[in-house]
Amino acid sequence: AQKITQTQPGMFVQEKEAVTLDCTYDTSDQSYGLFWYKQPSSGEMIFLIYQGSYDEQNATEGRYSLNFQKARKSANLVISASQLGDSAMYFCAMREDPHSNYQLIWGAGTKLIIKP
Amino acid sequence: NAGVTQTPKFQVLKTGQSMTLQCAQDMNHEYMSWYRQDPGMGLRLIHYSVGAGITDQGEVPNGYNVSRSTTEDFPLRLLSAAPSQTSVYFCASSLDRRRQYFGPGTRLTVT
């Protein structure tokens, strides 16, 4: 079974609109971490945001926030006021504790295109 | 701080050749790892290290070797290149469990 599922292979969003990228995960661990990374066409992996399973508040980093719904096992990324530079692939990833140390399990990604 | 550096950026190999992908970090991170990214897929872990002298296998280790003699360096060796190893390879390092820092990647083609 897939541990990380990103159901949206691609999305088109109008510039300045908010966008939600979906991520659901599957783990039986109580302690785990969830990550979002951005990969622009240049290829580098850019860290966006992190949520620990015991963090009580949803994580926020500037225009990025993570909508963490533990009971539903979802960790959606919300980008407010999208910009043309947000066009990229977005990956959701999970770290399971205590099995993994620091290993990340990755989803297949969502390609986001921002339209002017 | 250079962060995580990888060399080369691009490489073409013939089937059966061997080579080493270099990875270095200057952040004194104990944890380092190698991933491969194939088209249309997320990253998959090849090998990782939790400190100098300690390495372990990830999800897809076959055909690759690693060693970690220093905190800074974590080279990945392809023993006998195969077309199935055509991919983009990323090295990453981490100080804690909350973030991994990635290198720029090496695009490898095996013909």
HADDOCK unambig.tbl for C-alpha pairs under 7 A between the chains (distance, minus, plus):
assign (segid A and resid 44 and name CA) (segid B and resid 104 and name CA) 5.08 0.50 0.50
assign (segid A and resid 44 and name CA) (segid B and resid 105 and name CA) 6.86 0.50 0.50
assign (segid A and resid 45 and name CA) (segid B and resid 102 and name CA) 6.08 0.50 0.50
assign (segid A and resid 50 and name CA) (segid B and resid 98 and name CA) 6.31 0.50 0.50
assign (segid A and resid 102 and name CA) (segid B and resid 97 and name CA) 5.86 0.50 0.50
assign (segid A and resid 106 and name CA) (segid B and resid 42 and name CA) 5.21 0.50 0.50
assign (segid A and resid 106 and name CA) (segid B and resid 43 and name CA) 5.86 0.50 0.50
assign (segid A and resid 107 and name CA) (segid B and resid 42 and name CA) 5.33 0.50 0.50
assign (segid A and resid 108 and name CA) (segid B and resid 40 and name CA) 6.53 0.50 0.50
assign (segid A and resid 108 and name CA) (segid B and resid 41 and name CA) 4.56 0.50 0.50
assign (segid A and resid 108 and name CA) (segid B and resid 42 and name CA) 4.40 0.50 0.50
assign (segid A and resid 109 and name CA) (segid B and resid 42 and name CA) 6.32 0.50 0.50
